[in-house]
Amino acid sequence: MHSALTTALTRIAVREDCDRTTLPPLYDSIDPGALTAVLESNADVTVRFEYEGYRVVIGPDEVTVIDADR
């Protein structure tokens, strides 16, 4: 798993006050393998997706997690 995905999941787990491993599978929302391939293929890419009520934005130098209702 790409380190940016790990960072995003860790931040969500902190907000949910749980261990990252207890979150629902990421593949229920996105294809983590395909996302990793995209992130590793182009350093200038920014991806956005929703996961468990959060918007996740992964860019070249950022990982942002926002409540989806904002």
PyMOL Python script that loads the backbone (N, CA, C, O; Angstrom):
from pymol import cmd

cmd.read_pdbstr("""\
ATOM      1  N   MET A   1       0.854  -1.181   0.000  1.00  0.00           N
ATOM      2  CA  MET A   1       0.000   0.000   0.000  1.00  0.00           C
ATOM      3  C   MET A   1       0.896   1.239   0.000  1.00  0.00           C
ATOM      4  O   MET A   1       1.904   1.295   0.705  1.00  0.00           O
ATOM      5  N   HIS A   2       0.515   2.211  -0.789  1.00  0.00           N
ATOM      6  CA  HIS A   2       1.274   3.457  -0.887  1.00  0.00           C
ATOM      7  C   HIS A   2       1.278   4.170   0.467  1.00  0.00           C
ATOM      8  O   HIS A   2       0.280   4.137   1.188  1.00  0.00           O
ATOM      9  N   SER A   3       2.386   4.807   0.813  1.00  0.00           N
ATOM     10  CA  SER A   3       2.515   5.471   2.118  1.00  0.00           C
ATOM     11  C   SER A   3       1.472   6.574   2.313  1.00  0.00           C
ATOM     12  O   SER A   3       1.048   6.817   3.443  1.00  0.00           O
ATOM     13  N   ALA A   4       1.052   7.243   1.243  1.00  0.00           N
ATOM     14  CA  ALA A   4       0.026   8.281   1.371  1.00  0.00           C
ATOM     15  C   ALA A   4      -1.314   7.678   1.787  1.00  0.00           C
ATOM     16  O   ALA A   4      -2.058   8.292   2.552  1.00  0.00           O
ATOM     17  N   LEU A   5      -1.624   6.484   1.292  1.00  0.00           N
ATOM     18  CA  LEU A   5      -2.857   5.804   1.712  1.00  0.00           C
ATOM     19  C   LEU A   5      -2.783   5.415   3.177  1.00  0.00           C
ATOM     20  O   LEU A   5      -3.762   5.544   3.913  1.00  0.00           O
ATOM     21  N   THR A   6      -1.624   4.939   3.594  1.00  0.00           N
ATOM     22  CA  THR A   6      -1.436   4.599   5.001  1.00  0.00           C
ATOM     23  C   THR A   6      -1.616   5.829   5.874  1.00  0.00           C
ATOM     24  O   THR A   6      -2.253   5.758   6.925  1.00  0.00           O
ATOM     25  N   THR A   7      -1.063   6.950   5.449  1.00  0.00           N
ATOM     26  CA  THR A   7      -1.207   8.206   6.192  1.00  0.00           C
ATOM     27  C   THR A   7      -2.675   8.600   6.296  1.00  0.00           C
ATOM     28  O   THR A   7      -3.147   8.961   7.374  1.00  0.00           O
ATOM     29  N   ALA A   8      -3.399   8.533   5.184  1.00  0.00           N
ATOM     30  CA  ALA A   8      -4.817   8.898   5.193  1.00  0.00           C
ATOM     31  C   ALA A   8      -5.605   8.007   6.141  1.00  0.00           C
ATOM     32  O   ALA A   8      -6.417   8.501   6.923  1.00  0.00           O
ATOM     33  N   LEU A   9      -5.378   6.708   6.080  1.00  0.00           N
ATOM     34  CA  LEU A   9      -6.102   5.784   6.955  1.00  0.00           C
ATOM     35  C   LEU A   9      -5.755   6.018   8.419  1.00  0.00           C
ATOM     36  O   LEU A   9      -6.626   5.928   9.284  1.00  0.00           O
ATOM     37  N   THR A  10      -4.513   6.312   8.698  1.00  0.00           N
ATOM     38  CA  THR A  10      -4.103   6.599  10.071  1.00  0.00           C
ATOM     39  C   THR A  10      -4.811   7.852  10.582  1.00  0.00           C
ATOM     40  O   THR A  10      -5.266   7.875  11.725  1.00  0.00           O
ATOM     41  N   ARG A  11      -4.910   8.883   9.763  1.00  0.00           N
ATOM     42  CA  ARG A  11      -5.590  10.115  10.175  1.00  0.00           C
ATOM     43  C   ARG A  11      -7.079   9.869  10.412  1.00  0.00           C
ATOM     44  O   ARG A  11      -7.656  10.425  11.346  1.00  0.00           O
ATOM     45  N   ILE A  12      -7.693   9.056   9.587  1.00  0.00           N
ATOM     46  CA  ILE A  12      -9.106   8.727   9.790  1.00  0.00           C
ATOM     47  C   ILE A  12      -9.275   7.932  11.074  1.00  0.00           C
ATOM     48  O   ILE A  12     -10.207   8.186  11.836  1.00  0.00           O
ATOM     49  N   ALA A  13      -8.404   6.987  11.324  1.00  0.00           N
ATOM     50  CA  ALA A  13      -8.483   6.189  12.551  1.00  0.00           C
ATOM     51  C   ALA A  13      -8.356   7.075  13.785  1.00  0.00           C
ATOM     52  O   ALA A  13      -9.056   6.859  14.774  1.00  0.00           O
ATOM     53  N   VAL A  14      -7.480   8.059  13.739  1.00  0.00           N
ATOM     54  CA  VAL A  14      -7.338   8.982  14.872  1.00  0.00           C
ATOM     55  C   VAL A  14      -8.651   9.729  15.096  1.00  0.00           C
ATOM     56  O   VAL A  14      -9.106   9.864  16.231  1.00  0.00           O
ATOM     57  N   ARG A  15      -9.253  10.210  14.018  1.00  0.00           N
ATOM     58  CA  ARG A  15     -10.534  10.926  14.145  1.00  0.00           C
ATOM     59  C   ARG A  15     -11.636  10.024  14.666  1.00  0.00           C
ATOM     60  O   ARG A  15     -12.516  10.473  15.401  1.00  0.00           O
ATOM     61  N   GLU A  16     -11.592   8.757  14.291  1.00  0.00           N
ATOM     62  CA  GLU A  16     -12.607   7.793  14.726  1.00  0.00           C
ATOM     63  C   GLU A  16     -12.264   7.160  16.073  1.00  0.00           C
ATOM     64  O   GLU A  16     -13.046   6.380  16.616  1.00  0.00           O
ATOM     65  N   ASP A  17     -11.095   7.498  16.603  1.00  0.00           N
ATOM     66  CA  ASP A  17     -10.625   6.948  17.873  1.00  0.00           C
ATOM     67  C   ASP A  17     -10.615   5.417  17.847  1.00  0.00           C
ATOM     68  O   ASP A  17     -11.164   4.750  18.724  1.00  0.00           O
ATOM     69  N   CYS A  18      -9.966   4.889  16.801  1.00  0.00           N
ATOM     70  CA  CYS A  18      -9.857   3.440  16.676  1.00  0.00           C
ATOM     71  C   CYS A  18      -8.505   3.094  16.063  1.00  0.00           C
ATOM     72  O   CYS A  18      -7.769   3.974  15.616  1.00  0.00           O
ATOM     73  N   ASP A  19      -8.197   1.827  16.051  1.00  0.00           N
ATOM     74  CA  ASP A  19      -6.985   1.352  15.407  1.00  0.00           C
ATOM     75  C   ASP A  19      -7.222   1.306  13.900  1.00  0.00           C
ATOM     76  O   ASP A  19      -8.311   0.948  13.450  1.00  0.00           O
ATOM     77  N   ARG A  20      -6.217   1.663  13.131  1.00  0.00           N
ATOM     78  CA  ARG A  20      -6.339   1.688  11.674  1.00  0.00           C
ATOM     79  C   ARG A  20      -6.782   0.340  11.122  1.00  0.00           C
ATOM     80  O   ARG A  20      -7.514   0.283  10.133  1.00  0.00           O
ATOM     81  N   THR A  21      -6.351  -0.729  11.744  1.00  0.00           N
ATOM     82  CA  THR A  21      -6.680  -2.067  11.237  1.00  0.00           C
ATOM     83  C   THR A  21      -8.149  -2.432  11.443  1.00  0.00           C
ATOM     84  O   THR A  21      -8.619  -3.413  10.867  1.00  0.00           O
ATOM     85  N   THR A  22      -8.878  -1.671  12.247  1.00  0.00           N
ATOM     86  CA  THR A  22     -10.292  -1.966  12.470  1.00  0.00           C
ATOM     87  C   THR A  22     -11.213  -1.193  11.525  1.00  0.00           C
ATOM     88  O   THR A  22     -12.428  -1.391  11.548  1.00  0.00           O
ATOM     89  N   LEU A  23     -10.643  -0.316  10.696  1.00  0.00           N
ATOM     90  CA  LEU A  23     -11.450   0.393   9.706  1.00  0.00           C
ATOM     91  C   LEU A  23     -11.938  -0.592   8.647  1.00  0.00           C
ATOM     92  O   LEU A  23     -11.298  -1.616   8.408  1.00  0.00           O
ATOM     93  N   PRO A  24     -13.062  -0.287   8.015  1.00  0.00           N
ATOM     94  CA  PRO A  24     -13.537  -1.160   6.925  1.00  0.00           C
ATOM     95  C   PRO A  24     -12.499  -1.224   5.799  1.00  0.00           C
ATOM     96  O   PRO A  24     -11.687  -0.311   5.647  1.00  0.00           O
ATOM     97  N   PRO A  25     -12.530  -2.285   5.029  1.00  0.00           N
ATOM     98  CA  PRO A  25     -11.549  -2.429   3.951  1.00  0.00           C
ATOM     99  C   PRO A  25     -11.614  -1.259   2.969  1.00  0.00           C
ATOM    100  O   PRO A  25     -12.694  -0.832   2.559  1.00  0.00           O
ATOM    101  N   LEU A  26     -10.464  -0.762   2.609  1.00  0.00           N
ATOM    102  CA  LEU A  26     -10.370   0.351   1.670  1.00  0.00           C
ATOM    103  C   LEU A  26     -10.960  -0.035   0.318  1.00  0.00           C
ATOM    104  O   LEU A  26     -11.545   0.802  -0.369  1.00  0.00           O
ATOM    105  N   TYR A  27     -10.808  -1.296  -0.060  1.00  0.00           N
ATOM    106  CA  TYR A  27     -11.287  -1.735  -1.363  1.00  0.00           C
ATOM    107  C   TYR A  27     -12.801  -1.693  -1.493  1.00  0.00           C
ATOM    108  O   TYR A  27     -13.322  -1.872  -2.594  1.00  0.00           O
ATOM    109  N   ASP A  28     -13.531  -1.458  -0.388  1.00  0.00           N
ATOM    110  CA  ASP A  28     -14.978  -1.255  -0.483  1.00  0.00           C
ATOM    111  C   ASP A  28     -15.296   0.098  -1.115  1.00  0.00           C
ATOM    112  O   ASP A  28     -16.401   0.305  -1.617  1.00  0.00           O
ATOM    113  N   SER A  29     -14.331   1.019  -1.093  1.00  0.00           N
ATOM    114  CA  SER A  29     -14.535   2.364  -1.633  1.00  0.00           C
ATOM    115  C   SER A  29     -13.757   2.607  -2.919  1.00  0.00           C
ATOM    116  O   SER A  29     -14.262   3.248  -3.841  1.00  0.00           O
ATOM    117  N   ILE A  30     -12.536   2.100  -2.983  1.00  0.00           N
ATOM    118  CA  ILE A  30     -11.668   2.308  -4.147  1.00  0.00           C
ATOM    119  C   ILE A  30     -10.828   1.061  -4.370  1.00  0.00           C
ATOM    120  O   ILE A  30     -10.801   0.158  -3.534  1.00  0.00           O
ATOM    121  N   ASP A  31     -10.156   1.022  -5.484  1.00  0.00           N
ATOM    122  CA  ASP A  31      -9.215  -0.059  -5.761  1.00  0.00           C
ATOM    123  C   ASP A  31      -7.833   0.416  -5.306  1.00  0.00           C
ATOM    124  O   ASP A  31      -7.184   1.181  -6.020  1.00  0.00           O
ATOM    125  N   PRO A  32      -7.371  -0.027  -4.124  1.00  0.00           N
ATOM    126  CA  PRO A  32      -6.098   0.470  -3.608  1.00  0.00           C
ATOM    127  C   PRO A  32      -4.905   0.149  -4.511  1.00  0.00           C
ATOM    128  O   PRO A  32      -3.951   0.925  -4.565  1.00  0.00           O
ATOM    129  N   GLY A  33      -4.946  -0.970  -5.212  1.00  0.00           N
ATOM    130  CA  GLY A  33      -3.850  -1.313  -6.119  1.00  0.00           C
ATOM    131  C   GLY A  33      -3.777  -0.349  -7.295  1.00  0.00           C
ATOM    132  O   GLY A  33      -2.695   0.094  -7.681  1.00  0.00           O
ATOM    133  N   ALA A  34      -4.935  -0.028  -7.860  1.00  0.00           N
ATOM    134  CA  ALA A  34      -4.965   0.916  -8.979  1.00  0.00           C
ATOM    135  C   ALA A  34      -4.550   2.306  -8.506  1.00  0.00           C
ATOM    136  O   ALA A  34      -3.813   3.005  -9.202  1.00  0.00           O
ATOM    137  N   LEU A  35      -5.020   2.707  -7.331  1.00  0.00           N
ATOM    138  CA  LEU A  35      -4.651   4.020  -6.802  1.00  0.00           C
ATOM    139  C   LEU A  35      -3.148   4.097  -6.538  1.00  0.00           C
ATOM    140  O   LEU A  35      -2.521   5.113  -6.837  1.00  0.00           O
ATOM    141  N   THR A  36      -2.579   3.057  -5.994  1.00  0.00           N
ATOM    142  CA  THR A  36      -1.131   3.011  -5.766  1.00  0.00           C
ATOM    143  C   THR A  36      -0.387   3.135  -7.093  1.00  0.00           C
ATOM    144  O   THR A  36       0.605   3.857  -7.184  1.00  0.00           O
ATOM    145  N   ALA A  37      -0.861   2.435  -8.119  1.00  0.00           N
ATOM    146  CA  ALA A  37      -0.216   2.514  -9.431  1.00  0.00           C
ATOM    147  C   ALA A  37      -0.253   3.946  -9.970  1.00  0.00           C
ATOM    148  O   ALA A  37       0.734   4.421 -10.532  1.00  0.00           O
ATOM    149  N   VAL A  38      -1.380   4.631  -9.801  1.00  0.00           N
ATOM    150  CA  VAL A  38      -1.495   6.018 -10.262  1.00  0.00           C
ATOM    151  C   VAL A  38      -0.548   6.912  -9.476  1.00  0.00           C
ATOM    152  O   VAL A  38       0.161   7.731 -10.061  1.00  0.00           O
ATOM    153  N   LEU A  39      -0.529   6.763  -8.162  1.00  0.00           N
ATOM    154  CA  LEU A  39       0.325   7.612  -7.328  1.00  0.00           C
ATOM    155  C   LEU A  39       1.808   7.391  -7.637  1.00  0.00           C
ATOM    156  O   LEU A  39       2.599   8.332  -7.585  1.00  0.00           O
ATOM    157  N   GLU A  40       2.174   6.181  -7.949  1.00  0.00           N
ATOM    158  CA  GLU A  40       3.577   5.879  -8.231  1.00  0.00           C
ATOM    159  C   GLU A  40       3.978   6.205  -9.665  1.00  0.00           C
ATOM    160  O   GLU A  40       5.170   6.280  -9.965  1.00  0.00           O
ATOM    161  N   SER A  41       3.011   6.399 -10.554  1.00  0.00           N
ATOM    162  CA  SER A  41       3.334   6.629 -11.955  1.00  0.00           C
ATOM    163  C   SER A  41       3.571   8.093 -12.298  1.00  0.00           C
ATOM    164  O   SER A  41       4.224   8.396 -13.297  1.00  0.00           O
ATOM    165  N   ASN A  42       3.050   9.004 -11.481  1.00  0.00           N
ATOM    166  CA  ASN A  42       3.150  10.419 -11.826  1.00  0.00           C
ATOM    167  C   ASN A  42       3.202  11.240 -10.545  1.00  0.00           C
ATOM    168  O   ASN A  42       2.224  11.293  -9.800  1.00  0.00           O
ATOM    169  N   ALA A  43       4.325  11.872 -10.289  1.00  0.00           N
ATOM    170  CA  ALA A  43       4.499  12.638  -9.053  1.00  0.00           C
ATOM    171  C   ALA A  43       3.609  13.872  -8.986  1.00  0.00           C
ATOM    172  O   ALA A  43       3.403  14.413  -7.900  1.00  0.00           O
ATOM    173  N   ASP A  44       3.075  14.335 -10.120  1.00  0.00           N
ATOM    174  CA  ASP A  44       2.267  15.546 -10.135  1.00  0.00           C
ATOM    175  C   ASP A  44       0.767  15.286 -10.058  1.00  0.00           C
ATOM    176  O   ASP A  44      -0.023  16.216 -10.221  1.00  0.00           O
ATOM    177  N   VAL A  45       0.368  14.077  -9.820  1.00  0.00           N
ATOM    178  CA  VAL A  45      -1.049  13.731  -9.805  1.00  0.00           C
ATOM    179  C   VAL A  45      -1.671  14.048  -8.444  1.00  0.00           C
ATOM    180  O   VAL A  45      -1.017  13.943  -7.406  1.00  0.00           O
ATOM    181  N   THR A  46      -2.949  14.437  -8.472  1.00  0.00           N
ATOM    182  CA  THR A  46      -3.735  14.596  -7.259  1.00  0.00           C
ATOM    183  C   THR A  46      -4.978  13.732  -7.406  1.00  0.00           C
ATOM    184  O   THR A  46      -5.668  13.798  -8.423  1.00  0.00           O
ATOM    185  N   VAL A  47      -5.263  12.923  -6.393  1.00  0.00           N
ATOM    186  CA  VAL A  47      -6.452  12.073  -6.416  1.00  0.00           C
ATOM    187  C   VAL A  47      -7.351  12.436  -5.246  1.00  0.00           C
ATOM    188  O   VAL A  47      -6.892  12.844  -4.179  1.00  0.00           O
ATOM    189  N   ARG A  48      -8.645  12.273  -5.481  1.00  0.00           N
ATOM    190  CA  ARG A  48      -9.648  12.546  -4.447  1.00  0.00           C
ATOM    191  C   ARG A  48     -10.624  11.386  -4.417  1.00  0.00           C
ATOM    192  O   ARG A  48     -11.024  10.872  -5.462  1.00  0.00           O
ATOM    193  N   PHE A  49     -11.005  10.977  -3.218  1.00  0.00           N
ATOM    194  CA  PHE A  49     -12.020   9.942  -3.081  1.00  0.00           C
ATOM    195  C   PHE A  49     -12.671  10.067  -1.712  1.00  0.00           C
ATOM    196  O   PHE A  49     -12.141  10.718  -0.810  1.00  0.00           O
ATOM    197  N   GLU A  50     -13.826   9.432  -1.575  1.00  0.00           N
ATOM    198  CA  GLU A  50     -14.515   9.407  -0.284  1.00  0.00           C
ATOM    199  C   GLU A  50     -14.380   8.033   0.331  1.00  0.00           C
ATOM    200  O   GLU A  50     -14.425   7.007  -0.348  1.00  0.00           O
ATOM    201  N   TYR A  51     -14.212   8.051   1.638  1.00  0.00           N
ATOM    202  CA  TYR A  51     -14.055   6.805   2.384  1.00  0.00           C
ATOM    203  C   TYR A  51     -14.609   7.013   3.780  1.00  0.00           C
ATOM    204  O   TYR A  51     -14.131   7.874   4.519  1.00  0.00           O
ATOM    205  N   GLU A  52     -15.600   6.240   4.142  1.00  0.00           N
ATOM    206  CA  GLU A  52     -16.167   6.233   5.496  1.00  0.00           C
ATOM    207  C   GLU A  52     -16.549   7.624   6.008  1.00  0.00           C
ATOM    208  O   GLU A  52     -16.291   7.959   7.164  1.00  0.00           O
ATOM    209  N   GLY A  53     -17.163   8.425   5.145  1.00  0.00           N
ATOM    210  CA  GLY A  53     -17.623   9.740   5.567  1.00  0.00           C
ATOM    211  C   GLY A  53     -16.563  10.830   5.529  1.00  0.00           C
ATOM    212  O   GLY A  53     -16.773  11.917   6.068  1.00  0.00           O
ATOM    213  N   TYR A  54     -15.436  10.554   4.905  1.00  0.00           N
ATOM    214  CA  TYR A  54     -14.354  11.531   4.786  1.00  0.00           C
ATOM    215  C   TYR A  54     -13.977  11.708   3.321  1.00  0.00           C
ATOM    216  O   TYR A  54     -14.054  10.766   2.532  1.00  0.00           O
ATOM    217  N   ARG A  55     -13.576  12.909   2.969  1.00  0.00           N
ATOM    218  CA  ARG A  55     -12.970  13.167   1.671  1.00  0.00           C
ATOM    219  C   ARG A  55     -11.466  13.092   1.855  1.00  0.00           C
ATOM    220  O   ARG A  55     -10.908  13.728   2.750  1.00  0.00           O
ATOM    221  N   VAL A  56     -10.827  12.328   1.024  1.00  0.00           N
ATOM    222  CA  VAL A  56      -9.377  12.167   1.087  1.00  0.00           C
ATOM    223  C   VAL A  56      -8.793  12.784  -0.180  1.00  0.00           C
ATOM    224  O   VAL A  56      -9.220  12.477  -1.293  1.00  0.00           O
ATOM    225  N   VAL A  57      -7.816  13.652   0.010  1.00  0.00           N
ATOM    226  CA  VAL A  57      -7.118  14.274  -1.113  1.00  0.00           C
ATOM    227  C   VAL A  57      -5.638  13.945  -0.958  1.00  0.00           C
ATOM    228  O   VAL A  57      -5.012  14.275   0.050  1.00  0.00           O
ATOM    229  N   ILE A  58      -5.099  13.293  -1.972  1.00  0.00           N
ATOM    230  CA  ILE A  58      -3.680  12.937  -1.966  1.00  0.00           C
ATOM    231  C   ILE A  58      -3.029  13.619  -3.160  1.00  0.00           C
ATOM    232  O   ILE A  58      -3.367  13.348  -4.312  1.00  0.00           O
ATOM    233  N   GLY A  59      -2.098  14.502  -2.862  1.00  0.00           N
ATOM    234  CA  GLY A  59      -1.370  15.224  -3.900  1.00  0.00           C
ATOM    235  C   GLY A  59       0.110  14.980  -3.772  1.00  0.00           C
ATOM    236  O   GLY A  59       0.548  14.198  -2.927  1.00  0.00           O
ATOM    237  N   PRO A  60       0.893  15.650  -4.613  1.00  0.00           N
ATOM    238  CA  PRO A  60       2.343  15.429  -4.607  1.00  0.00           C
ATOM    239  C   PRO A  60       2.989  15.646  -3.235  1.00  0.00           C
ATOM    240  O   PRO A  60       3.902  14.911  -2.859  1.00  0.00           O
ATOM    241  N   ASP A  61       2.529  16.637  -2.497  1.00  0.00           N
ATOM    242  CA  ASP A  61       3.143  16.943  -1.202  1.00  0.00           C
ATOM    243  C   ASP A  61       2.131  17.024  -0.076  1.00  0.00           C
ATOM    244  O   ASP A  61       2.399  17.650   0.950  1.00  0.00           O
ATOM    245  N   GLU A  62       0.972  16.401  -0.248  1.00  0.00           N
ATOM    246  CA  GLU A  62      -0.052  16.535   0.780  1.00  0.00           C
ATOM    247  C   GLU A  62      -0.932  15.300   0.880  1.00  0.00           C
ATOM    248  O   GLU A  62      -1.150  14.577  -0.092  1.00  0.00           O
ATOM    249  N   VAL A  63      -1.422  15.089   2.072  1.00  0.00           N
ATOM    250  CA  VAL A  63      -2.483  14.127   2.330  1.00  0.00           C
ATOM    251  C   VAL A  63      -3.453  14.861   3.230  1.00  0.00           C
ATOM    252  O   VAL A  63      -3.114  15.231   4.354  1.00  0.00           O
ATOM    253  N   THR A  64      -4.674  15.071   2.727  1.00  0.00           N
ATOM    254  CA  THR A  64      -5.667  15.826   3.483  1.00  0.00           C
ATOM    255  C   THR A  64      -6.888  14.956   3.696  1.00  0.00           C
ATOM    256  O   THR A  64      -7.344  14.275   2.777  1.00  0.00           O
ATOM    257  N   VAL A  65      -7.417  14.978   4.910  1.00  0.00           N
ATOM    258  CA  VAL A  65      -8.640  14.260   5.240  1.00  0.00           C
ATOM    259  C   VAL A  65      -9.632  15.278   5.776  1.00  0.00           C
ATOM    260  O   VAL A  65      -9.352  15.986   6.743  1.00  0.00           O
ATOM    261  N   ILE A  66     -10.806  15.347   5.132  1.00  0.00           N
ATOM    262  CA  ILE A  66     -11.827  16.337   5.469  1.00  0.00           C
ATOM    263  C   ILE A  66     -13.133  15.597   5.729  1.00  0.00           C
ATOM    264  O   ILE A  66     -13.442  14.624   5.042  1.00  0.00           O
ATOM    265  N   ASP A  67     -13.898  16.051   6.713  1.00  0.00           N
ATOM    266  CA  ASP A  67     -15.242  15.491   6.909  1.00  0.00           C
ATOM    267  C   ASP A  67     -16.027  15.699   5.632  1.00  0.00           C
ATOM    268  O   ASP A  67     -16.042  16.811   5.103  1.00  0.00           O
ATOM    269  N   ALA A  68     -16.682  14.665   5.115  1.00  0.00           N
ATOM    270  CA  ALA A  68     -17.369  14.736   3.843  1.00  0.00           C
ATOM    271  C   ALA A  68     -18.534  15.714   3.850  1.00  0.00           C
ATOM    272  O   ALA A  68     -18.917  16.212   2.791  1.00  0.00           O
ATOM    273  N   ASP A  69     -19.104  16.001   5.006  1.00  0.00           N
ATOM    274  CA  ASP A  69     -20.256  16.903   5.049  1.00  0.00           C
ATOM    275  C   ASP A  69     -19.848  18.369   5.056  1.00  0.00           C
ATOM    276  O   ASP A  69     -20.714  19.239   5.152  1.00  0.00           O
ATOM    277  N   ARG A  70     -18.574  18.665   4.958  1.00  0.00           N
ATOM    278  CA  ARG A  70     -18.112  20.058   4.920  1.00  0.00           C
ATOM    279  C   ARG A  70     -18.095  20.568   3.513  1.00  0.00           C
ATOM    280  O   ARG A  70     -17.734  21.722   3.279  1.00  0.00           O
TER     281      ARG A  70
END
""", "prot")
cmd.dss("prot")
cmd.show_as("cartoon", "prot")
cmd.util.cbc("prot")
cmd.orient("prot")
